[in-house]
Amino acid sequence: MQHPVIERELELKLVVSPERSVAVPARLRYLTEDPYAVHITFHTGSSAPVNWTFARELLVEGVFRPCGHGDVRIWPTKIDNRAVLCLALSSPDGDALLEAPAPLVSAWLESTLRTVPPGTEAGRLGLDAALELLLAPTPADELWLRDPWPSDESADGEL
């Protein structure tokens, strides 16, 4: 089975203060073998990129209305007459507020939804095939199921 990857490079803005933001190159990734999740890699200029993974459903909802709580919160807004998607991320290392261009994120998200429509994600996980393989009888099963010890009640009443 082929597992397509849907990617999009884009530039986000890290909000440092109400008056100042810093451009952050990022990559959105959707792996059809991990159909419930979206992955974002932020290239912050440090030695290693910063990776975040969260539910695709959260991003789908966040395009239309505020959603999420805890580590990931997403909401749509307009800034200087531009449609923007805000992502508030929290971790033990700190908090970040990022602005993403809503049209680019929406177009990328739509391509993930065309590739793996909502409600069909479980079929991509291969759970049925894995369970079938796991539960398939093997030659060792016959040995395991055979009773190696005579029962306490023998046929002729002897022990």
N, C-alpha and C positions, 0 to 999 in steps of 0.2 A: 504494500500500500504506500502510495506516495504521500508525503507530508509537506505540503507547501508552506512557505514562510512568507508573510506579508509584512513588508517593512516600509518605513517612511522616515526620511531624514527631515528635520525641521529645526527651527531656532525658537527656543523658548526665552522668556524673560524671567530672570530671578529678581523678585521684588525685594530690594534692599531697604528702601524707605518709601514713603509716599511720593517723593520727588525723584527717586533714583532706582533704576533697574540695570541688571547686567545680562547681556546676551549669553545664553547657554545652548550650545549645539546639543541636539538630542536625537535619538533613534527610537521610533515606535516599532515594536515587533509583535507579531501574532503568529504563534506556532500552532498549526492545526493538530499536532499531536498533543498539545496542551490547550484544548479548546475553550476552557472556561477563563483563561487568564490573558492579560495583556502585559507586555514587558516594556519598560522605558529605560533606556540607558542615557545618562547625562554625562557629557564630556566636559568636565569642570576644569580641565587643565592640570589636574593632579596626576600622580603616577598611575592611578587606576580609575576607571570610570565608576560612576555610581549607578547601581541597578535597582529598580523598583519593579515589583510584580503585584498586580491586584486584579480583581475580578473584571472581566470584560463588561459584564452587566452593570457594574458601577459606572463605568465610563459611558455606556449607552444612556443610562439615566441622567448622568451629569451633564450631558449635552443639552438636555431639555430643562432640568430643574436642579436645585441644590440637593445633594445627596451625600451619603457617607458619614461616618463618624470615626473617631479614633485616629488611626494612622493616615488614612486617606479620605479627603473631602474634596468634592468637585462641584463647581457651579458655573453656569454660563453668565456672562455679563457683557456690557459694551463699555469700551474705553476709547475715548476720542473718536466715537462713531464707528469703531471696529468691533466685530463680534469676537469675543475672547472667551476661552475656557480657563478658569482658574483651578489650580490644583494646590491644595494645602497638604503637605506631607510632613509627618512627625515621626521621629525615631529617637532612640536614646542619644544619638549623636547631634540632634538638633532639629529645628523646624525650618521648612522652606515654603514660600509662597511663589508659585510659578504661574505665568500667563502663557497660554498656547493659542495660536491662531485657530479659532473655532472652525473655519471652513476646511483647513487642511486636516485637522483631527477628524472632523466629521466624514470627509471623503475617504480617509484611510479606514475609519471604523466601518463605513458602509461596505467597503471591499471585504472586510473580515466577515461581515454579516451575510454577504452574498456567497462567500466561500463555505462558511459553516453557519447556516441559518440558526437562529435561536430555537432551542428545543431539540436540536440534532447533535448537540455536543457529546452526549454520552455514547453515541454510536462511533465516535472517533477514538474513544479510549480503548476500544478492543477488549472490554471486560468480558463479554460473552465468550469470545474465542479463548481468552486466558483461562476463564473458569472451565470451559470444556476441556482444554488441555490439562489443567490441574486435576480435574475429576475423572479423566479417562482411565479406565481400568488398565492395569499393567500385569505382566506375568507374576510379579511379586505379590499382587493382591490375593491370588489364589492360595499361595502359601500362608499368607497372613490370616486369611479367613478359615483355613483348616485348623481344627482344634488339635494341638500337639499333645494334649493331656487327656487321658480318659476321664470321663465324668465321675463324680462321686457315686453315682448310681449306675453300676455296670448292668449289662443286660442279664447276667445270670445271678445277680445279687452278691457277687463277691467283691471284695475291696482290692 
